[in-house]
Amino acid sequence: MALIVGCDVCGKFVKTIPWEKRSEIHKLVVCSDCEKKEKALDSYIDKAKKKVEHQLNQIYESAKKELNEMIATLANENKKE
C-alpha cells in the first residue's frame, strides 16, 4: 500500500511513498509549480520593497533639504533683526 502525497498549497499530486514511511513526512510538500510561483512572488515583493525604500529615501532627502533651507532662512531673518 502507498500513500499519495499532495501539494500542501494547491493539492496537486506530488508523489507516492510507501505506507510504512508515512511518519517521515515532517515538512510541507510543495509542487514545482507552487515553488516557482512562490519564488516569483518573493522576487516581486523584493523589487517592490526596493522601489518603496528608494522613494522613501527621496522623500526624506527632499524634506531634509527643505528643512535645512527653512532653518537657514530663519537664521538669516534673525540676523537682520
N, C-alpha and C positions, 0 to 999 in steps of 0.2 A: 504494500500500500504506500502511496506517495502523498505528500502534502503539496497542494498547489499554492504558490506564493504570489500574491498580487502586489502591485504598487500601492504603498500607503497613501499616496497623493491622489491618483486617479483610478485605482482599482484594476488597472490593466494587468494581464498575466505577465509575470516576470520569469518564473522558473518553477520547477518542481524539486522537492528534496525528499529523501527517504523519511518515512514516518518516524523512524527512530531518532532522527536528528532534529526533530521539530523544536526541541528545547534550546537548540544552539542559535536560534534567531533572536538576537538581543537588540538589534538596531533597526532603524527604519529601512524599509526596502523601497527604493525609488527606481522607476524605469528610466531608460536613457532619454526618452522624450521629456519627461518632467525634469530630469537633471539638466538638460540643455536649456529648458525654459527658465529654470532657477538661475543658471549662470547668466543668461541673457538679462534677466530681471536684476540680478546683482550688479551687472555691468551698467545697466540703465540708471540704477539708483546711485552708483558711484559717480557717474557723469553728471547727474542732476545735482548731487551734493557739491561737486567741484564748481559747477556753474553758480549755484547759490552762494557758496563761500566767496567766489570771486566778486559777485555782485555786492555782497555784504561788505567786503573789503573796500570796494569802490565807494560805497555809501559812507563808510566810516572815514575814509581818507578825505572825501569831499566835505563831510561835516567837520572834520578836524581842521581842514584848511579854512573853512568859513568861520569857525570859532576863533582861530588864530587871527584872522583878518578883523573880526569884531573886537577882539581884545586890543589889537594894535590901534584901531580907530579910537576906541575909548581912551587908551593911554595917550594918544595924540591930543584928544579933546581936553583931557585933564591937564596936560602940559600947557595948553593955551590959556587955561583959566588961571 
